[in-house]
Amino acid sequence: MKDYTIILADDHTLMREGIKSLINKVEGFAVIGETGDGLELLKLLKRNSPDMVILDIAMPGLRGIEAAREIHTLYPDIHILILSMHKREEFLSMALAAGAKGYLLKEDSGDELLQAIEQIKAGKTYLSRALASAFPNAIIAICRGDHKAAPDPLTPRERHVLQLIAEGHADRQIADRLGISIRTVHRHRASIRSKLNLKRTADLVRYAISQGYTAGLP
């Protein structure tokens, strides 16, 4: 059976060495390249075709989120696992929006790293267990892949309204763009919040990004 191949991108040599040693001990996994620079990573990918890139958010040359976006665009079949010290919600949202299939903290255990790789290899999305209590249930469900088993609770009109909210449009702008009254926009907002059990606008935006609504709707 072909090995599941991985390239490491982290500007801390000791971190890379530790991860490489851990992964290479597992039968069926193989680290085939490493770099400490985002731009060098893109050059490395021109010469190699790994199954996964494990990517630090903070790197010289090209930062992790930008690198993830480039990789997802140029090599959509490569899985991206973000490794970060950042626990703030916006970093997870940006990572998912950039095409990452997983988000781990540098403080997480080696066993969890291997679990994340296995989950992503199986076609799922993985979120660090240490962050689970810090995110809305709807976002956690998306990160665990649970949303695939349930139908989208929003109507096409509600998805369109949520897309415009996520893109930063005010209620009056949404009303004008869709040709509806501002009162109707308010009703859609209330319905979206109720269905998703998300109260803050920031959480609605994160949900929209995670679901891919901001990529464009019919």
C-alpha positions as CSV (number, residue, x, y, z in Angstrom):
1,M,0.0,0.0,0.0
2,K,1.3,3.5,-0.9
3,D,2.4,5.6,2.0
4,Y,0.4,8.7,3.0
5,T,3.0,11.4,2.3
6,I,3.5,14.6,4.2
7,I,5.5,17.8,3.9
8,L,6.3,19.9,7.0
9,A,6.4,23.6,7.0
10,D,7.5,25.3,10.2
11,D,10.3,27.7,10.9
12,H,11.3,26.0,14.1
13,T,13.8,23.2,13.2
14,L,13.3,21.4,16.5
15,M,9.5,21.4,16.0
16,R,9.9,19.9,12.5
17,E,12.4,17.3,13.7
18,G,10.1,16.2,16.5
19,I,7.0,16.0,14.2
20,K,9.0,14.1,11.5
21,S,10.3,11.6,14.0
22,L,6.8,11.0,15.4
23,I,5.2,10.6,12.0
24,N,7.9,8.4,10.5
25,K,7.4,5.8,13.3
26,V,3.9,5.1,12.0
27,E,3.6,2.5,9.3
28,G,1.9,4.0,6.2
29,F,3.0,7.6,6.9
30,A,6.1,9.2,5.5
31,V,7.5,12.7,5.7
32,I,9.0,13.4,2.3
33,G,10.1,17.0,2.7
34,E,10.4,20.0,5.0
35,T,11.0,23.7,5.0
36,G,10.9,26.7,7.3
37,D,9.7,29.3,4.8
38,G,6.3,29.8,3.1
39,L,7.7,30.7,-0.3
40,E,10.2,27.8,-0.2
41,L,7.2,25.5,0.5
42,L,5.5,26.5,-2.8
43,K,8.7,25.8,-4.6
44,L,8.9,22.4,-2.9
45,L,5.4,21.5,-3.9
46,K,6.4,22.1,-7.6
47,R,8.8,19.2,-7.2
48,N,6.8,17.0,-5.0
49,S,3.1,15.9,-4.7
50,P,2.4,15.0,-1.1
51,D,-1.0,14.0,0.3
52,M,-0.7,16.5,3.1
53,V,1.0,19.7,4.2
54,I,1.4,20.4,7.9
55,L,1.7,24.1,8.1
56,D,2.6,26.6,10.8
57,I,0.6,29.9,10.7
58,A,3.6,32.1,11.5
59,M,6.4,31.7,8.9
60,P,8.8,34.0,7.0
61,G,8.4,34.5,3.3
62,L,4.7,33.6,3.1
63,R,2.5,33.3,6.2
64,G,0.6,30.1,6.8
65,I,-2.9,31.3,6.0
66,E,-1.7,32.9,2.7
67,A,0.3,29.7,1.9
68,A,-2.8,27.5,2.7
69,R,-4.9,29.6,0.3
70,E,-2.3,29.3,-2.5
71,I,-1.9,25.5,-1.9
72,H,-5.7,25.0,-1.9
73,T,-6.0,26.9,-5.2
74,L,-3.0,25.4,-7.0
75,Y,-3.2,21.9,-5.5
76,P,-6.8,21.2,-4.3
77,D,-6.1,17.5,-3.7
78,I,-3.5,18.2,-1.0
79,H,-4.8,18.1,2.5
80,I,-3.8,21.0,4.7
81,L,-3.4,20.7,8.5
82,I,-2.7,24.0,10.3
83,L,-0.4,23.9,13.4
84,S,-0.6,27.0,15.5
85,M,0.0,28.6,18.9
86,H,-3.1,30.8,18.3
87,K,-6.3,29.9,20.2
88,R,-8.3,32.9,19.0
89,E,-11.5,32.1,17.0
90,E,-10.6,34.3,14.0
91,F,-7.6,32.1,13.2
92,L,-9.7,29.0,12.9
93,S,-12.2,30.8,10.7
94,M,-9.4,32.1,8.4
95,A,-7.8,28.7,8.3
96,L,-11.1,27.0,7.2
97,A,-11.8,29.7,4.7
98,A,-8.3,29.2,3.2
99,G,-9.0,25.5,2.7
100,A,-7.5,23.9,5.8
101,K,-8.9,20.5,6.8
102,G,-7.6,20.6,10.3
103,Y,-6.4,23.0,13.0
104,L,-4.1,21.9,15.9
105,L,-2.4,23.7,18.6
106,K,1.3,23.4,19.2
107,E,0.6,22.4,22.7
108,D,-1.4,19.4,21.7
109,S,0.0,15.9,22.1
110,G,1.7,13.8,19.6
111,D,-1.1,11.3,19.8
112,E,-3.6,14.0,18.8
113,L,-1.5,15.0,15.9
114,L,-1.6,11.4,14.6
115,Q,-5.3,11.2,15.2
116,A,-5.8,14.5,13.2
117,I,-3.8,13.1,10.3
118,E,-5.8,9.9,10.3
119,Q,-9.1,11.8,10.4
120,I,-8.1,14.1,7.6
121,K,-6.8,11.2,5.5
122,A,-10.3,9.6,5.9
123,G,-11.9,12.8,4.4
124,K,-12.9,14.4,7.7
125,T,-12.1,17.8,9.2
126,Y,-10.3,17.9,12.6
127,L,-10.3,20.6,15.3
128,S,-8.0,20.5,18.4
129,R,-9.9,19.1,21.4
130,A,-8.5,21.9,23.5
131,L,-10.5,24.4,21.5
132,A,-13.8,22.5,21.5
133,S,-15.4,24.3,24.4
134,A,-14.4,27.7,23.0
135,F,-16.5,27.5,19.8
136,P,-20.2,27.5,19.0
137,N,-21.7,24.0,18.6
138,A,-22.5,24.6,14.9
139,I,-18.8,25.4,14.2
140,I,-17.7,22.3,16.2
141,A,-20.1,20.1,14.2
142,I,-18.6,21.5,10.9
143,C,-15.0,20.8,12.1
144,R,-15.9,17.3,13.1
145,G,-17.7,16.6,9.8
146,D,-21.1,16.1,11.5
147,H,-22.8,18.6,9.2
148,K,-22.6,16.2,6.3
149,A,-25.1,13.9,7.9
150,A,-27.7,16.6,8.4
151,P,-29.6,18.8,5.8
152,D,-28.8,22.5,5.6
153,P,-31.4,24.1,7.9
154,L,-31.4,27.4,6.0
155,T,-33.6,28.2,3.0
156,P,-31.9,29.5,-0.2
157,R,-33.0,33.0,0.7
158,E,-31.6,32.7,4.2
159,R,-28.3,31.4,2.8
160,H,-28.1,34.4,0.5
161,V,-28.9,36.8,3.4
162,L,-26.2,35.1,5.5
163,Q,-23.7,35.4,2.6
164,L,-24.3,39.1,2.4
165,I,-24.0,39.5,6.2
166,A,-20.7,37.6,6.1
167,E,-19.5,39.9,3.3
168,G,-20.1,42.9,5.6
169,H,-23.3,44.4,4.1
170,A,-25.6,46.4,6.4
171,D,-29.3,45.5,6.6
172,R,-30.3,48.4,4.3
173,Q,-27.8,47.3,1.7
174,I,-29.1,43.7,1.9
175,A,-32.6,44.9,1.5
176,D,-31.8,47.1,-1.5
177,R,-29.7,44.3,-3.1
178,L,-32.4,41.7,-2.7
179,G,-35.3,44.0,-3.4
180,I,-37.0,43.3,-0.1
181,S,-38.0,45.4,2.9
182,I,-35.6,46.0,5.8
183,R,-38.2,44.4,8.0
184,T,-38.0,41.2,5.9
185,V,-34.2,41.3,6.3
186,H,-34.7,41.5,10.1
187,R,-37.0,38.5,10.0
188,H,-34.5,36.5,8.0
189,R,-31.7,37.4,10.5
190,A,-34.0,36.2,13.4
191,S,-34.8,33.0,11.6
192,I,-31.1,32.3,10.8
193,R,-30.1,32.9,14.4
194,S,-32.9,30.6,15.7
195,K,-32.1,27.8,13.3
196,L,-28.4,27.8,13.9
197,N,-28.6,28.7,17.6
198,L,-26.0,31.4,17.0
199,K,-26.7,34.9,18.5
200,R,-23.6,37.0,17.7
201,T,-23.0,38.3,14.2
202,A,-19.4,37.2,14.5
203,D,-20.6,33.6,15.0
204,L,-22.9,33.9,12.0
205,V,-19.9,35.1,9.9
206,R,-17.8,32.2,11.1
207,Y,-20.6,29.7,10.2
208,A,-21.0,31.3,6.7
209,I,-17.2,31.0,6.0
210,S,-17.1,27.4,7.3
211,Q,-20.0,26.4,5.1
212,G,-18.5,28.1,2.0
213,Y,-21.3,30.6,1.6
214,T,-18.8,33.4,0.9
215,A,-17.5,31.5,-2.1
216,G,-20.6,32.6,-4.0
217,L,-24.3,31.6,-4.1
218,P,-26.6,31.1,-7.0
